[in-house]
Amino acid sequence: MENIDRLVVELKQHNVDAFEQLHNMYAENILGAINIIIQDEAISKEICQDVFVKVWEKAQLYDAKKGRFFTWLLNMARNAAIDYTRSKEFKRQKKNHSLDFFVNIFEKPASENVSGENYEGLKRMLQQLKKKCVELIEMLYFKDYTQIMAAERLSIPVGTVKSRNRNCLKKLRENLENE
């Protein structure tokens, strides 16, 4: 504990070696905590780096009387991760989760998938949708049909394809959130 206290004092004096030692001690744990919230390794690494930049810049704000250094650091990381989840970028990514990720699920047996159980869960969620939704999503996202091609194949207007697609994706999102 004395070693950490000494490192924190040196960090407050902008000692690069102390910062590096603290980073080596805590970065993996901080990254893990951020990744639990964000669930994206690359973004979590960026946020972790930002947190350590803040630690360097705001080291003077740490007060040992209010708690341990690790707790202060963890709170900064948690707050940064939560701030990111509230950002427009995060919401946009969540909302528009690329369905390319799910390509060919209907055609591939689970054994061919990297993580068969995840795909089987998605397949079950898709199958919870009405048959017309499954058929439309399969055409548009898994078989590379255009909206016009899907309209012709289903013998419905393009406007109906667009509305149905929007409603089906909304229902799929709800199923994903409730899973």
C-alpha positions as CSV (number, residue, x, y, z in Angstrom):
1,M,0.0,0.0,0.0
2,E,2.9,2.4,0.7
3,N,4.2,1.7,-2.7
4,I,0.9,2.8,-4.3
5,D,0.8,5.9,-2.1
6,R,4.3,6.8,-3.1
7,L,3.5,6.3,-6.8
8,V,0.4,8.5,-6.5
9,V,2.5,11.3,-4.9
10,E,4.9,11.0,-7.8
11,L,2.1,10.9,-10.3
12,K,0.8,14.2,-8.8
13,Q,4.3,15.6,-9.6
14,H,3.9,14.4,-13.2
15,N,6.5,11.6,-12.8
16,V,6.2,9.5,-16.0
17,D,7.6,6.4,-14.5
18,A,5.1,6.5,-11.6
19,F,2.3,6.9,-14.2
20,E,3.6,4.0,-16.2
21,Q,3.8,1.8,-13.1
22,L,0.2,2.7,-12.1
23,H,-1.0,2.1,-15.6
24,N,0.7,-1.3,-15.7
25,M,-0.9,-2.2,-12.3
26,Y,-4.4,-1.1,-13.1
27,A,-5.0,-0.9,-16.9
28,E,-6.2,-4.5,-17.3
29,N,-8.7,-4.2,-14.5
30,I,-10.0,-0.8,-15.7
31,L,-10.3,-2.1,-19.3
32,G,-12.3,-5.1,-18.0
33,A,-14.7,-2.8,-16.0
34,I,-15.2,-0.6,-19.0
35,N,-15.8,-3.6,-21.3
36,I,-18.5,-4.9,-19.0
37,I,-20.5,-1.7,-19.7
38,I,-19.5,-1.1,-23.3
39,Q,-19.2,-4.7,-24.5
40,D,-16.9,-3.7,-27.4
41,E,-13.2,-4.4,-26.9
42,A,-11.9,-1.7,-29.3
43,I,-14.1,1.1,-27.9
44,S,-13.3,-0.1,-24.4
45,K,-9.6,0.3,-25.1
46,E,-10.1,3.8,-26.4
47,I,-12.1,4.8,-23.3
48,C,-9.5,3.2,-21.1
49,Q,-6.8,5.2,-22.8
50,D,-8.9,8.4,-22.3
51,V,-9.3,7.5,-18.6
52,F,-5.6,7.3,-18.1
53,V,-5.1,10.6,-19.9
54,K,-7.6,12.1,-17.5
55,V,-5.7,10.5,-14.6
56,W,-2.5,12.1,-15.8
57,E,-4.2,15.5,-16.2
58,K,-6.3,15.4,-13.1
59,A,-4.0,13.6,-10.6
60,Q,-4.1,16.6,-8.3
61,L,-7.9,16.0,-7.8
62,Y,-7.3,12.6,-6.1
63,D,-7.7,12.8,-2.3
64,A,-6.5,9.8,-0.4
65,K,-8.7,10.8,2.5
66,K,-11.8,10.2,0.4
67,G,-10.9,6.7,-0.7
68,R,-8.3,4.4,-2.4
69,F,-6.7,5.4,-5.6
70,F,-8.1,2.3,-7.4
71,T,-11.6,3.3,-6.4
72,W,-11.1,6.8,-7.7
73,L,-9.7,5.4,-11.0
74,L,-12.5,2.8,-11.2
75,N,-15.2,5.6,-10.7
76,M,-13.6,7.6,-13.5
77,A,-13.6,4.6,-15.8
78,R,-17.2,3.8,-14.9
79,N,-18.4,7.3,-15.5
80,A,-16.5,7.5,-18.8
81,A,-18.1,4.3,-19.9
82,I,-21.6,5.4,-18.9
83,D,-21.1,8.8,-20.6
84,Y,-20.2,6.9,-23.8
85,T,-23.4,4.7,-23.5
86,R,-25.4,8.0,-23.4
87,S,-23.7,9.4,-26.4
88,K,-25.3,9.7,-29.8
89,E,-22.6,7.6,-31.3
90,F,-23.3,4.6,-29.0
91,K,-27.0,4.9,-29.5
92,R,-26.6,5.0,-33.3
93,Q,-24.4,2.0,-33.2
94,K,-26.8,0.1,-31.1
95,K,-29.8,1.1,-33.2
96,N,-28.1,0.3,-36.4
97,H,-26.4,-2.9,-35.4
98,S,-25.3,-4.2,-38.8
99,L,-27.4,-7.1,-39.9
100,D,-24.4,-8.1,-42.1
101,F,-23.2,-9.6,-38.8
102,F,-26.0,-12.1,-39.1
103,V,-25.6,-12.9,-42.8
104,N,-26.5,-16.5,-43.8
105,I,-27.7,-17.6,-40.4
106,F,-30.7,-19.3,-42.0
107,E,-28.5,-21.2,-44.4
108,K,-25.6,-22.2,-42.2
109,P,-25.9,-25.0,-39.8
110,A,-25.0,-24.0,-36.2
111,S,-21.8,-26.2,-36.4
112,E,-20.4,-23.9,-39.1
113,N,-20.9,-20.7,-37.0
114,V,-18.1,-19.4,-34.8
115,S,-20.4,-19.4,-31.9
116,G,-23.4,-21.7,-32.7
117,E,-25.3,-21.0,-29.5
118,N,-25.4,-17.2,-30.2
119,Y,-26.6,-17.8,-33.7
120,E,-29.2,-20.3,-32.5
121,G,-30.5,-17.7,-30.1
122,L,-30.8,-15.2,-32.9
123,K,-32.4,-17.7,-35.1
124,R,-35.0,-18.4,-32.4
125,M,-35.7,-14.6,-32.0
126,L,-36.2,-14.3,-35.8
127,Q,-38.5,-17.3,-35.7
128,Q,-40.6,-15.5,-33.0
129,L,-41.4,-12.9,-35.6
130,K,-44.4,-13.3,-37.9
131,K,-43.8,-15.4,-41.0
132,K,-44.0,-12.3,-43.3
133,C,-41.3,-10.6,-41.2
134,V,-39.0,-13.5,-41.3
135,E,-39.5,-13.9,-45.0
136,L,-38.8,-10.2,-45.6
137,I,-35.8,-9.9,-43.3
138,E,-34.3,-13.1,-44.9
139,M,-34.8,-11.6,-48.4
140,L,-33.4,-8.1,-47.6
141,Y,-30.6,-8.9,-45.2
142,F,-29.6,-12.5,-45.8
143,K,-30.3,-13.0,-49.5
144,D,-29.3,-9.5,-50.7
145,Y,-32.6,-8.6,-52.3
146,T,-33.3,-4.9,-53.0
147,Q,-36.6,-3.5,-51.7
148,I,-37.9,-3.4,-55.3
149,M,-36.9,-7.1,-55.8
150,A,-38.6,-8.1,-52.6
151,A,-41.7,-6.1,-53.5
152,E,-41.9,-7.9,-56.9
153,R,-41.2,-11.4,-55.3
154,L,-43.9,-10.8,-52.6
155,S,-46.3,-9.1,-55.0
156,I,-46.7,-6.0,-52.7
157,P,-45.9,-2.3,-53.2
158,V,-42.4,-1.0,-52.4
159,G,-43.9,1.3,-49.8
160,T,-45.4,-1.8,-48.0
161,V,-41.9,-3.4,-48.1
162,K,-40.4,-0.4,-46.5
163,S,-43.0,-0.1,-43.8
164,R,-43.0,-3.8,-43.0
165,N,-39.2,-3.8,-42.9
166,R,-39.2,-0.9,-40.4
167,N,-41.9,-2.6,-38.2
168,C,-40.2,-6.0,-38.4
169,L,-36.8,-4.6,-37.4
170,K,-38.4,-2.7,-34.5
171,K,-39.9,-6.0,-33.3
172,L,-36.6,-7.7,-33.7
173,R,-34.9,-5.0,-31.7
174,E,-37.5,-5.5,-28.9
175,N,-36.8,-9.2,-29.0
176,L,-33.1,-8.6,-28.7
177,E,-33.5,-6.2,-25.8
178,N,-35.8,-8.6,-24.0
179,E,-33.5,-11.6,-24.5
